[in-house]
Amino acid sequence: MLADPGYPCNQNFVRFVDGEIQAIAVDDSSSYQLTAQLIEQNWQENTKAVIIASPANPTGTIVPAQEMTKIIHLVKEKNAYLIVDEIYQGLVYDIKSSCALTGIDELDEHIIIVNSFSKYFQMTGWRLGWCLVPEHLLQACDHLSQNLFLAAPTYCPKSGNVCFFTGNH
């Protein structure tokens, strides 16, 4: 389950693991975010995970800490996973940003957090990130990373659709 509109690549990530996309329409009434109420209303028997981005791409909206806590508890109750994209976390200046860890007392077997060094440290051309996963998913994530990421990417400053490389490539 994911918000629509949302980061377009999230649908590709779901397809990559042979998942079915359940896009939930969001609008200004929910600050363009999934809420615990929307998740509950749209929950299906085969729902395995909920993807949330806070701050969201492309809308820039944030899930408030109190709402994040409700979402975490709901997903745990449903025995599913909450995947929280926090790549833009820390790039909020006018209000207090919340993150998935705000809503829990300790790391949990139902929460996966994806983040990045690239945005926060202004290294966008490098595409370097990290994730926190439950211990029982470490081996599966290790297998994915061995096949998807062989090394840190070559820095690629963009000029339109053309990337310029230096050195022997």
Secondary structure, DSSP 4 states (H G I P E B T S, - for coil): -EEES--HHHHHHHHHTTPPP-EEE--GGGTTS--HHHHHHH--TT--EEEEESS-TTT-----HHHHHHHHHHHHHTT-EEEEE-TTTT---SS----GGGG-SS--TTEEEEEESTTTTT-TTT--EEEE--GGGHHHHHHHHHHH-SSPPPP--EETTEE---S--
